[in-house]
Amino acid sequence: MPHKYLGFPIPLSTFIDYGIAFQQRFVPRLEDRLVCSVHPASYGFDVCLDDGEVAPVCRVIVAAGIRAYEYMPPALAELPAELASHSAMHVKVDRFAGRSVAVIGGGLRPLISPPF
């Protein structure tokens, strides 16, 4: 179904369908992993997963929604923009190519992606 911007958020089901299609096309190796906590480290952050694994990353991207619904958890909102940002702030993500990045979402389950 074509979408025309009318000045208000698209239906949540449309947003979810788009997100799933985007992930399947551009990040097919995405791992469904639950993030328990994020801690600052000398190289960036340690992302602690529910199975006890710790993923060392340089940057954290919070992918909690689209511009109309964006939310940054208070613990991350105080970090400098070059270290943590909301996905709504990125039109292009090519600047993250070749880097270890944690994308933390507020949807069904947060996901960890291998380096681009």
C-alpha positions, 0 to 999 in steps of 0.5 A: 500500500503506498504511503503519503505523508500527511503530517501525522505518524503512520500506523504502527503496523505499517512501521513494524512491517517496514522495519521487518522488511528492512532488516530482512533485506539489509541485515539478514544476519541479525541476532535476536538477543536480549540486552540487560545493560550497557556500561561505559568502557574505555573503547566505548561500551560493554553491552551485557546480554541475558546469556552472560555474554558481553559485547564490546562496542564503540557506539550505541544506537537506540532504535526505539522508534520513529521521529514521532515516537523517539525516546532515549532512556535517561542513562543514555540521553546524557551521553554525547551525541557521538557516542549514543544517538537515536535512530531517528537522527540518522537518515544514512547509516553508512558512517557506521560501516566497519564499526562495532555498533549496538542497536538497542530497541524498545520493541519486542526484543532488542537486537545485536548486529554483527559489524557492518 
